[in-house]
Amino acid sequence: MSSILLLTSSPRSESLSTTIASELADKLKAQTPGSAIVRRDLAANPLPHIDDLFTAAIRKPAEARTAQEAAAVKTSDELVNELLAADSIVIGTGLINFNIYSSLKTWIDNVARAGLTFKYTESGPVGLATGKKVYIVLASGGVYSQGPAAGMNHAVPYLKSVLGFLGITEVETIYVEGLAFGPEAAEKAIGAAKSRVEELALAA
């Protein structure tokens, strides 16, 4: 069965990044009968930040962990399994202080696991989460896909870098931007994003 992992991270109840990302996931599912969507609302159900117990646990084989250490990595193990099982990943985030929401960063910290989603070799690190396509939905008040503010968009370059490190290099970005430039600009931005969603879903 094909699996679509939907990650949303906005704390806003009427978030456009969440709305557009969810629409894309639904359309991808419709394109692949029998597929399933695994939904992770990282804002409504925040993940634990990694700590000393976690970092100690992941350096040990599972059978050598204490009960506390096993509990500390239980959620991370589930997240890694979801990532590895996914054929497509849809990520929804707003641009907050020029980068992603901290809830999404915590997800990354939980799934970037040596020996599981990447490994170190004599020639350098190798990603193990290959064969997947990622769709990033990025919402912002300003315009950061191009123009004078493009250099302040650290969200997309960061996500592409970390996904690439995990072995995922096929990444599409849907911008929902210029939302603070008035109702007309916002309506145009939403329309363009929805058109892009249709185009990407049909091409999937």
SETIFI-581265 format. One record per residue (C-alpha): residue number from 1; residue in one letter; z, y, x. Coordinates in pm, 1 decimal, decimal comma. Last residue first. Layout:
<ronus>
<ronu><nr>NUM</nr><rest>A</rest><z>Z</z><y>Y</y><x>X</x></ronu>
...
</ronus>
This chain:
<ronus>
<ronu><nr>204</nr><rest>A</rest><z>-945,4</z><y>1240,9</y><x>245,5</x></ronu>
<ronu><nr>203</nr><rest>A</rest><z>-1242,1</z><y>1475,9</y><x>201,5</x></ronu>
<ronu><nr>202</nr><rest>L</rest><z>-1179,8</z><y>1525,9</y><x>-170,0</x></ronu>
<ronu><nr>201</nr><rest>A</rest><z>-815,5</z><y>1603,7</y><x>-103,1</x></ronu>
<ronu><nr>200</nr><rest>L</rest><z>-905,6</z><y>1850,1</y><x>173,2</x></ronu>
<ronu><nr>199</nr><rest>E</rest><z>-1144,2</z><y>2047,5</y><x>-48,6</x></ronu>
<ronu><nr>198</nr><rest>E</rest><z>-908,9</z><y>2053,1</y><x>-346,0</x></ronu>
<ronu><nr>197</nr><rest>V</rest><z>-621,1</z><y>2172,2</y><x>-125,2</x></ronu>
<ronu><nr>196</nr><rest>R</rest><z>-843,7</z><y>2440,4</y><x>26,7</x></ronu>
<ronu><nr>195</nr><rest>S</rest><z>-925,0</z><y>2567,5</y><x>-321,8</x></ronu>
<ronu><nr>194</nr><rest>K</rest><z>-553,2</z><y>2576,6</y><x>-401,2</x></ronu>
<ronu><nr>193</nr><rest>A</rest><z>-485,9</z><y>2775,3</y><x>-84,7</x></ronu>
<ronu><nr>192</nr><rest>A</rest><z>-760,9</z><y>3026,0</y><x>-164,4</x></ronu>
<ronu><nr>191</nr><rest>G</rest><z>-626,5</z><y>3074,1</y><x>-517,5</x></ronu>
<ronu><nr>190</nr><rest>I</rest><z>-273,7</z><y>3124,9</y><x>-387,2</x></ronu>
<ronu><nr>189</nr><rest>A</rest><z>-393,4</z><y>3385,0</y><x>-138,6</x></ronu>
<ronu><nr>188</nr><rest>K</rest><z>-597,8</z><y>3570,6</y><x>-401,1</x></ronu>
<ronu><nr>187</nr><rest>E</rest><z>-302,1</z><y>3580,9</y><x>-639,4</x></ronu>
<ronu><nr>186</nr><rest>A</rest><z>-78,5</z><y>3708,7</y><x>-359,9</x></ronu>
<ronu><nr>185</nr><rest>A</rest><z>-327,0</z><y>3979,6</y><x>-265,4</x></ronu>
<ronu><nr>184</nr><rest>E</rest><z>-351,2</z><y>4095,4</y><x>-627,4</x></ronu>
<ronu><nr>183</nr><rest>P</rest><z>24,8</z><y>4086,0</y><x>-679,7</x></ronu>
<ronu><nr>182</nr><rest>G</rest><z>106,8</z><y>4296,9</y><x>-371,2</x></ronu>
<ronu><nr>181</nr><rest>F</rest><z>91,6</z><y>4257,2</y><x>5,9</x></ronu>
<ronu><nr>180</nr><rest>A</rest><z>403,3</z><y>4041,7</y><x>31,4</x></ronu>
<ronu><nr>179</nr><rest>L</rest><z>212,5</z><y>3718,5</y><x>-29,9</x></ronu>
<ronu><nr>178</nr><rest>G</rest><z>-20,5</z><y>3782,8</y><x>263,7</x></ronu>
<ronu><nr>177</nr><rest>E</rest><z>-28,7</z><y>3411,0</y><x>333,1</x></ronu>
<ronu><nr>176</nr><rest>V</rest><z>-62,8</z><y>3071,4</y><x>171,9</x></ronu>
<ronu><nr>175</nr><rest>Y</rest><z>-215,2</z><y>2895,4</y><x>472,6</x></ronu>
<ronu><nr>174</nr><rest>I</rest><z>-331,0</z><y>2534,2</y><x>455,8</x></ronu>
<ronu><nr>173</nr><rest>T</rest><z>-329,2</z><y>2367,0</y><x>796,9</x></ronu>
<ronu><nr>172</nr><rest>E</rest><z>-498,6</z><y>2039,4</y><x>889,7</x></ronu>
<ronu><nr>171</nr><rest>V</rest><z>-368,5</z><y>1806,2</y><x>1161,8</x></ronu>
<ronu><nr>170</nr><rest>E</rest><z>-524,8</z><y>1497,6</y><x>1322,1</x></ronu>
<ronu><nr>169</nr><rest>T</rest><z>-332,3</z><y>1472,3</y><x>1650,3</x></ronu>
<ronu><nr>168</nr><rest>I</rest><z>-39,0</z><y>1247,7</y><x>1566,5</x></ronu>
<ronu><nr>167</nr><rest>G</rest><z>84,5</z><y>1059,3</y><x>1874,6</x></ronu>
<ronu><nr>166</nr><rest>L</rest><z>451,1</z><y>1165,1</y><x>1867,4</x></ronu>
<ronu><nr>165</nr><rest>F</rest><z>381,7</z><y>1433,6</y><x>2129,6</x></ronu>
<ronu><nr>164</nr><rest>G</rest><z>91,4</z><y>1547,2</y><x>1912,5</x></ronu>
<ronu><nr>163</nr><rest>L</rest><z>331,5</z><y>1593,3</y><x>1623,7</x></ronu>
<ronu><nr>162</nr><rest>V</rest><z>557,9</z><y>1801,2</y><x>1848,9</x></ronu>
<ronu><nr>161</nr><rest>S</rest><z>274,5</z><y>2021,9</y><x>1969,2</x></ronu>
<ronu><nr>160</nr><rest>K</rest><z>104,4</z><y>2058,9</y><x>1630,9</x></ronu>
<ronu><nr>159</nr><rest>L</rest><z>436,5</z><y>2153,3</y><x>1471,3</x></ronu>
<ronu><nr>158</nr><rest>Y</rest><z>508,1</z><y>2409,7</y><x>1742,2</x></ronu>
<ronu><nr>157</nr><rest>P</rest><z>160,4</z><y>2564,8</y><x>1727,6</x></ronu>
<ronu><nr>156</nr><rest>V</rest><z>187,2</z><y>2584,7</y><x>1345,7</x></ronu>
<ronu><nr>155</nr><rest>A</rest><z>533,7</z><y>2740,9</y><x>1332,6</x></ronu>
<ronu><nr>154</nr><rest>H</rest><z>514,9</z><y>2985,8</y><x>1624,3</x></ronu>
<ronu><nr>153</nr><rest>N</rest><z>310,6</z><y>3239,6</y><x>1429,3</x></ronu>
<ronu><nr>152</nr><rest>M</rest><z>396,0</z><y>3557,8</y><x>1617,5</x></ronu>
<ronu><nr>151</nr><rest>G</rest><z>71,6</z><y>3545,8</y><x>1814,6</x></ronu>
<ronu><nr>150</nr><rest>A</rest><z>-123,4</z><y>3563,2</y><x>1489,6</x></ronu>
<ronu><nr>149</nr><rest>A</rest><z>29,6</z><y>3900,8</y><x>1401,5</x></ronu>
<ronu><nr>148</nr><rest>P</rest><z>-264,8</z><y>4112,9</y><x>1524,8</x></ronu>
<ronu><nr>147</nr><rest>G</rest><z>-530,5</z><y>3914,0</y><x>1335,1</x></ronu>
<ronu><nr>146</nr><rest>Q</rest><z>-545,9</z><y>3548,1</y><x>1243,6</x></ronu>
<ronu><nr>145</nr><rest>S</rest><z>-344,8</z><y>3277,7</y><x>1067,0</x></ronu>
<ronu><nr>144</nr><rest>Y</rest><z>-39,4</z><y>3503,8</y><x>1059,5</x></ronu>
<ronu><nr>143</nr><rest>V</rest><z>-94,3</z><y>3727,6</y><x>758,7</x></ronu>
<ronu><nr>142</nr><rest>G</rest><z>232,3</z><y>3854,0</y><x>612,1</x></ronu>
<ronu><nr>141</nr><rest>G</rest><z>461,2</z><y>3727,2</y><x>338,1</x></ronu>
<ronu><nr>140</nr><rest>S</rest><z>425,8</z><y>3370,1</y><x>453,5</x></ronu>
<ronu><nr>139</nr><rest>A</rest><z>357,3</z><y>3019,5</y><x>323,8</x></ronu>
<ronu><nr>138</nr><rest>L</rest><z>257,2</z><y>2732,1</y><x>552,7</x></ronu>
<ronu><nr>137</nr><rest>V</rest><z>124,6</z><y>2405,5</y><x>410,8</x></ronu>
<ronu><nr>136</nr><rest>I</rest><z>75,5</z><y>2159,7</y><x>697,1</x></ronu>
<ronu><nr>135</nr><rest>Y</rest><z>-137,5</z><y>1850,0</y><x>632,4</x></ronu>
<ronu><nr>134</nr><rest>V</rest><z>-91,1</z><y>1558,1</y><x>868,8</x></ronu>
<ronu><nr>133</nr><rest>K</rest><z>-318,5</z><y>1258,8</y><x>923,1</x></ronu>
<ronu><nr>132</nr><rest>K</rest><z>-188,2</z><y>932,5</y><x>1060,6</x></ronu>
<ronu><nr>131</nr><rest>G</rest><z>-315,5</z><y>664,2</y><x>1297,7</x></ronu>
<ronu><nr>130</nr><rest>T</rest><z>-50,5</z><y>709,8</y><x>1567,6</x></ronu>
<ronu><nr>129</nr><rest>A</rest><z>328,1</z><y>727,6</y><x>1555,6</x></ronu>
<ronu><nr>128</nr><rest>L</rest><z>373,4</z><y>578,4</y><x>1903,9</x></ronu>
<ronu><nr>127</nr><rest>G</rest><z>317,1</z><y>886,8</y><x>2118,1</x></ronu>
<ronu><nr>126</nr><rest>V</rest><z>292,2</z><y>837,1</y><x>2493,9</x></ronu>
<ronu><nr>125</nr><rest>P</rest><z>500,3</z><y>1028,2</y><x>2749,1</x></ronu>
<ronu><nr>124</nr><rest>G</rest><z>381,9</z><y>1047,6</y><x>3112,1</x></ronu>
<ronu><nr>123</nr><rest>S</rest><z>173,1</z><y>844,0</y><x>3356,1</x></ronu>
<ronu><nr>122</nr><rest>E</rest><z>460,2</z><y>619,7</y><x>3462,0</x></ronu>
<ronu><nr>121</nr><rest>T</rest><z>547,0</z><y>572,8</y><x>3096,2</x></ronu>
<ronu><nr>120</nr><rest>Y</rest><z>790,0</z><y>733,1</y><x>2851,9</x></ronu>
<ronu><nr>119</nr><rest>K</rest><z>780,6</z><y>624,4</y><x>2490,8</x></ronu>
<ronu><nr>118</nr><rest>F</rest><z>723,8</z><y>787,4</y><x>2155,4</x></ronu>
<ronu><nr>117</nr><rest>T</rest><z>806,7</z><y>722,5</y><x>1789,0</x></ronu>
<ronu><nr>116</nr><rest>L</rest><z>1039,3</z><y>425,9</y><x>1841,7</x></ronu>
<ronu><nr>115</nr><rest>G</rest><z>1116,0</z><y>382,9</y><x>2212,9</x></ronu>
<ronu><nr>114</nr><rest>A</rest><z>1227,4</z><y>743,2</y><x>2249,1</x></ronu>
<ronu><nr>113</nr><rest>R</rest><z>1313,7</z><y>885,5</y><x>1907,8</x></ronu>
<ronu><nr>112</nr><rest>A</rest><z>1163,1</z><y>1206,7</y><x>1769,2</x></ronu>
<ronu><nr>111</nr><rest>V</rest><z>1246,3</z><y>1122,1</y><x>1407,4</x></ronu>
<ronu><nr>110</nr><rest>N</rest><z>1591,7</z><y>1282,6</y><x>1376,2</x></ronu>
<ronu><nr>109</nr><rest>D</rest><z>1514,4</z><y>1596,9</y><x>1576,2</x></ronu>
<ronu><nr>108</nr><rest>I</rest><z>1198,1</z><y>1642,8</y><x>1368,7</x></ronu>
<ronu><nr>107</nr><rest>W</rest><z>1399,0</z><y>1620,2</y><x>1046,6</x></ronu>
<ronu><nr>106</nr><rest>T</rest><z>1640,9</z><y>1877,8</y><x>1189,4</x></ronu>
<ronu><nr>105</nr><rest>K</rest><z>1347,5</z><y>2112,4</y><x>1259,3</x></ronu>
<ronu><nr>104</nr><rest>L</rest><z>1246,7</z><y>2076,9</y><x>893,3</x></ronu>
<ronu><nr>103</nr><rest>S</rest><z>1591,5</z><y>2187,0</y><x>775,2</x></ronu>
<ronu><nr>102</nr><rest>S</rest><z>1581,8</z><y>2472,3</y><x>1028,5</x></ronu>
<ronu><nr>101</nr><rest>Y</rest><z>1286,5</z><y>2623,3</y><x>844,2</x></ronu>
<ronu><nr>100</nr><rest>I</rest><z>974,0</z><y>2665,7</y><x>1054,4</x></ronu>
<ronu><nr>99</nr><rest>N</rest><z>890,3</z><y>2960,5</y><x>1282,5</x></ronu>
<ronu><nr>98</nr><rest>F</rest><z>816,3</z><y>3333,6</y><x>1286,3</x></ronu>
<ronu><nr>97</nr><rest>N</rest><z>1157,7</z><y>3441,2</y><x>1155,0</x></ronu>
<ronu><nr>96</nr><rest>I</rest><z>1095,2</z><y>3213,2</y><x>858,2</x></ronu>
<ronu><nr>95</nr><rest>L</rest><z>735,5</z><y>3105,1</y><x>798,8</x></ronu>
<ronu><nr>94</nr><rest>G</rest><z>768,4</z><y>2893,2</y><x>485,3</x></ronu>
<ronu><nr>93</nr><rest>T</rest><z>739,6</z><y>2519,1</y><x>501,4</x></ronu>
<ronu><nr>92</nr><rest>G</rest><z>557,6</z><y>2232,6</y><x>330,1</x></ronu>
<ronu><nr>91</nr><rest>I</rest><z>462,1</z><y>1924,2</y><x>531,2</x></ronu>
<ronu><nr>90</nr><rest>V</rest><z>225,3</z><y>1661,3</y><x>391,0</x></ronu>
<ronu><nr>89</nr><rest>I</rest><z>208,4</z><y>1336,1</y><x>587,0</x></ronu>
<ronu><nr>88</nr><rest>S</rest><z>-63,7</z><y>1075,6</y><x>542,8</x></ronu>
<ronu><nr>87</nr><rest>D</rest><z>-70,4</z><y>704,1</y><x>631,6</x></ronu>
<ronu><nr>86</nr><rest>A</rest><z>308,7</z><y>679,6</y><x>624,5</x></ronu>
<ronu><nr>85</nr><rest>A</rest><z>490,9</z><y>366,0</y><x>738,6</x></ronu>
<ronu><nr>84</nr><rest>L</rest><z>581,1</z><y>509,6</y><x>1080,2</x></ronu>
<ronu><nr>83</nr><rest>L</rest><z>723,5</z><y>825,0</y><x>923,9</x></ronu>
<ronu><nr>82</nr><rest>E</rest><z>924,3</z><y>641,1</y><x>659,9</x></ronu>
<ronu><nr>81</nr><rest>N</rest><z>1061,5</z><y>400,2</y><x>923,1</x></ronu>
<ronu><nr>80</nr><rest>V</rest><z>1162,6</z><y>692,8</y><x>1144,4</x></ronu>
<ronu><nr>79</nr><rest>L</rest><z>1339,8</z><y>857,6</y><x>851,1</x></ronu>
<ronu><nr>78</nr><rest>E</rest><z>1533,4</z><y>540,4</y><x>770,4</x></ronu>
<ronu><nr>77</nr><rest>D</rest><z>1637,1</z><y>498,7</y><x>1135,2</x></ronu>
<ronu><nr>76</nr><rest>S</rest><z>1752,3</z><y>862,4</y><x>1143,9</x></ronu>
<ronu><nr>75</nr><rest>T</rest><z>1963,8</z><y>802,8</y><x>833,7</x></ronu>
<ronu><nr>74</nr><rest>K</rest><z>2138,7</z><y>504,8</y><x>994,1</x></ronu>
<ronu><nr>73</nr><rest>V</rest><z>2182,5</z><y>670,1</y><x>1334,0</x></ronu>
<ronu><nr>72</nr><rest>A</rest><z>2540,1</z><y>797,6</y><x>1292,9</x></ronu>
<ronu><nr>71</nr><rest>A</rest><z>2643,3</z><y>493,8</y><x>1087,2</x></ronu>
<ronu><nr>70</nr><rest>A</rest><z>2552,8</z><y>262,8</y><x>1375,1</x></ronu>
<ronu><nr>69</nr><rest>E</rest><z>2746,9</z><y>486,8</y><x>1613,0</x></ronu>
<ronu><nr>68</nr><rest>Q</rest><z>3055,7</z><y>470,8</y><x>1393,0</x></ronu>
<ronu><nr>67</nr><rest>A</rest><z>3033,0</z><y>92,5</y><x>1361,3</x></ronu>
<ronu><nr>66</nr><rest>T</rest><z>3000,6</z><y>67,4</y><x>1738,4</x></ronu>
<ronu><nr>65</nr><rest>R</rest><z>2658,8</z><y>19,4</y><x>1890,1</x></ronu>
<ronu><nr>64</nr><rest>A</rest><z>2572,2</z><y>-270,2</y><x>2120,8</x></ronu>
<ronu><nr>63</nr><rest>E</rest><z>2364,6</z><y>-464,5</y><x>1864,8</x></ronu>
<ronu><nr>62</nr><rest>A</rest><z>2142,8</z><y>-162,2</y><x>1801,1</x></ronu>
<ronu><nr>61</nr><rest>P</rest><z>2054,4</z><y>-127,8</y><x>2169,1</x></ronu>
<ronu><nr>60</nr><rest>K</rest><z>2212,5</z><y>183,1</y><x>2318,0</x></ronu>
<ronu><nr>59</nr><rest>R</rest><z>2073,1</z><y>526,7</y><x>2404,3</x></ronu>
<ronu><nr>58</nr><rest>I</rest><z>2031,1</z><y>609,5</y><x>2036,8</x></ronu>
<ronu><nr>57</nr><rest>A</rest><z>2406,4</z><y>574,7</y><x>1984,8</x></ronu>
<ronu><nr>56</nr><rest>A</rest><z>2514,0</z><y>823,6</y><x>2251,8</x></ronu>
<ronu><nr>55</nr><rest>T</rest><z>2282,7</z><y>1093,1</y><x>2113,1</x></ronu>
<ronu><nr>54</nr><rest>F</rest><z>2413,1</z><y>1031,2</y><x>1762,1</x></ronu>
<ronu><nr>53</nr><rest>L</rest><z>2780,4</z><y>1042,9</y><x>1858,6</x></ronu>
<ronu><nr>52</nr><rest>D</rest><z>2727,4</z><y>1360,7</y><x>2060,2</x></ronu>
<ronu><nr>51</nr><rest>D</rest><z>2555,2</z><y>1539,1</y><x>1769,9</x></ronu>
<ronu><nr>50</nr><rest>I</rest><z>2226,9</z><y>1543,4</y><x>1577,4</x></ronu>
<ronu><nr>49</nr><rest>H</rest><z>2225,0</z><y>1766,0</y><x>1272,5</x></ronu>
<ronu><nr>48</nr><rest>P</rest><z>2273,7</z><y>1579,4</y><x>947,2</x></ronu>
<ronu><nr>47</nr><rest>L</rest><z>1987,4</z><y>1602,4</y><x>699,6</x></ronu>
<ronu><nr>46</nr><rest>P</rest><z>1976,8</z><y>1850,3</y><x>414,7</x></ronu>
<ronu><nr>45</nr><rest>N</rest><z>1917,2</z><y>1717,9</y><x>62,5</x></ronu>
<ronu><nr>44</nr><rest>A</rest><z>1803,9</z><y>2017,1</y><x>-145,0</x></ronu>
<ronu><nr>43</nr><rest>A</rest><z>1649,0</z><y>2183,8</y><x>161,4</x></ronu>
<ronu><nr>42</nr><rest>L</rest><z>1496,7</z><y>1871,8</y><x>315,7</x></ronu>
<ronu><nr>41</nr><rest>D</rest><z>1329,7</z><y>1763,8</y><x>-6,3</x></ronu>
<ronu><nr>40</nr><rest>R</rest><z>1194,7</z><y>1428,8</y><x>112,7</x></ronu>
<ronu><nr>39</nr><rest>R</rest><z>942,8</z><y>1260,9</y><x>-115,8</x></ronu>
<ronu><nr>38</nr><rest>V</rest><z>778,8</z><y>925,0</y><x>-48,1</x></ronu>
<ronu><nr>37</nr><rest>I</rest><z>451,3</z><y>925,9</y><x>-240,5</x></ronu>
<ronu><nr>36</nr><rest>A</rest><z>287,3</z><y>593,8</y><x>-323,5</x></ronu>
<ronu><nr>35</nr><rest>S</rest><z>-70,8</z><y>467,0</y><x>-306,4</x></ronu>
<ronu><nr>34</nr><rest>G</rest><z>-207,3</z><y>222,2</y><x>-561,3</x></ronu>
<ronu><nr>33</nr><rest>P</rest><z>-520,3</z><y>423,7</y><x>-626,3</x></ronu>
<ronu><nr>32</nr><rest>T</rest><z>-611,0</z><y>642,9</y><x>-327,8</x></ronu>
<ronu><nr>31</nr><rest>Q</rest><z>-773,1</z><y>971,2</y><x>-432,7</x></ronu>
<ronu><nr>30</nr><rest>A</rest><z>-503,1</z><y>1028,2</y><x>-695,8</x></ronu>
<ronu><nr>29</nr><rest>K</rest><z>-239,3</z><y>996,6</y><x>-422,3</x></ronu>
<ronu><nr>28</nr><rest>L</rest><z>-415,2</z><y>1262,1</y><x>-216,4</x></ronu>
<ronu><nr>27</nr><rest>K</rest><z>-417,4</z><y>1485,5</y><x>-523,4</x></ronu>
<ronu><nr>26</nr><rest>D</rest><z>-44,6</z><y>1436,8</y><x>-579,8</x></ronu>
<ronu><nr>25</nr><rest>A</rest><z>31,4</z><y>1509,9</y><x>-213,5</x></ronu>
<ronu><nr>24</nr><rest>L</rest><z>-180,2</z><y>1826,1</y><x>-230,1</x></ronu>
<ronu><nr>23</nr><rest>E</rest><z>-3,6</z><y>1948,5</y><x>-543,0</x></ronu>
<ronu><nr>22</nr><rest>S</rest><z>334,1</z><y>1883,3</y><x>-380,3</x></ronu>
<ronu><nr>21</nr><rest>A</rest><z>234,6</z><y>2083,2</y><x>-71,5</x></ronu>
<ronu><nr>20</nr><rest>I</rest><z>113,3</z><y>2370,7</y><x>-290,6</x></ronu>
<ronu><nr>19</nr><rest>T</rest><z>435,9</z><y>2385,8</y><x>-491,2</x></ronu>
<ronu><nr>18</nr><rest>T</rest><z>667,8</z><y>2338,1</y><x>-192,1</x></ronu>
<ronu><nr>17</nr><rest>S</rest><z>494,5</z><y>2605,1</y><x>16,0</x></ronu>
<ronu><nr>16</nr><rest>L</rest><z>486,2</z><y>2826,3</y><x>-292,1</x></ronu>
<ronu><nr>15</nr><rest>S</rest><z>862,7</z><y>2813,6</y><x>-330,6</x></ronu>
<ronu><nr>14</nr><rest>E</rest><z>996,7</z><y>2881,1</y><x>-676,8</x></ronu>
<ronu><nr>13</nr><rest>S</rest><z>1341,1</z><y>2725,4</y><x>-619,0</x></ronu>
<ronu><nr>12</nr><rest>R</rest><z>1363,0</z><y>2876,7</y><x>-270,7</x></ronu>
<ronu><nr>11</nr><rest>P</rest><z>1539,4</z><y>2665,4</y><x>-8,5</x></ronu>
<ronu><nr>10</nr><rest>S</rest><z>1202,2</z><y>2575,6</y><x>147,4</x></ronu>
<ronu><nr>9</nr><rest>S</rest><z>1183,7</z><y>2246,9</y><x>335,4</x></ronu>
<ronu><nr>8</nr><rest>T</rest><z>935,1</z><y>2011,8</y><x>175,4</x></ronu>
<ronu><nr>7</nr><rest>L</rest><z>830,5</z><y>1683,8</y><x>337,2</x></ronu>
<ronu><nr>6</nr><rest>L</rest><z>589,3</z><y>1459,8</y><x>147,8</x></ronu>
<ronu><nr>5</nr><rest>L</rest><z>516,9</z><y>1123,1</y><x>310,7</x></ronu>
<ronu><nr>4</nr><rest>I</rest><z>209,2</z><y>959,3</y><x>159,6</x></ronu>
<ronu><nr>3</nr><rest>S</rest><z>202,7</z><y>578,5</y><x>175,0</x></ronu>
<ronu><nr>2</nr><rest>S</rest><z>-92,3</z><y>344,7</y><x>127,7</x></ronu>
<ronu><nr>1</nr><rest>M</rest><z>0,0</z><y>0,0</y><x>0,0</x></ronu>
</ronus>
